[in-house]
Amino acid sequence: MKKKNELYKEISDAVVDFDEERAMVLAKESLELGFDPVETILKGISAGMIVVGDLFERKEYFVPEVLMCADAMQRGLDILTPHIPKENVSQKATIVIGTVQGDVHDIGKNIVKLMLEVGGYNVHDLGKDVAYESFVEEMNRTNADIVGMSAMMTTTMMGMEKGVKMIRESNPDVAIMLGGAPLTAEIVQKFGADGYSATAGTVLEDTGNLLQRLGKVGS
């Protein structure tokens, strides 16, 4: 029998190589072997997209390659998602996410969305270049537990402090998480946010820890 980690690496490679057919075949094989579909998504498909994000940031992959990788990712998800047990998709918390205004980088944010949805969170994705007023409106509309904002440039990152203030003024109780390449835990604290995730690979753990720390919805 093929070992889990071996199969997960093959699935990850299929996503990175934008091989849609192989991603589907390997996803089916994972199910046939009785592997947990959530674990397969996280350690196979999501792991592959994290590599894709890194390649894009290093300018080794460009938008066309990333879009083809996303297609391979989706083919694998189409196979695996229907087999996720209902107890795994019970919603833990409602999260509004988006890339802040002036910033059109959304690959990392899209991977974060995937990770959170697989982890059982109810995610409302506002997309990229999102005005801070839109974060506030969607937070209030959905009664969100968390607002997550992403920035990939120092120039757009600087506006996050204003965004945090606007969100706080509208709802002092909501948790605010920030992420993106130029941010650090120190900057996030300076801006007045509650939490920070350095990579998409740690966002589930970071989100759960934040909710527990704030005494909100359990992780």
Buried (B, 14 or more C-beta within 10 A) or exposed (E): EEEBEEBBBBBBBBBBBBBBEBBBBBBEBBBEEEBBBBBBBBBBBBBBBBBBBBBBBEEEBEEEBBEBBBBBBBBBBEBBBEEBEEEEBEEBBBBBBBBBBBBEBBBBBBBBBBBBBBBBBBBBBBEBBBBBEBBBBBBBEBEBBBBBBBBBBEEBBBBBBEBBEBBBEBBEEBBBBBBBBBBEEEBBEEBBBBBBBBBBBBBBEBBBBBBEEBEBBEB
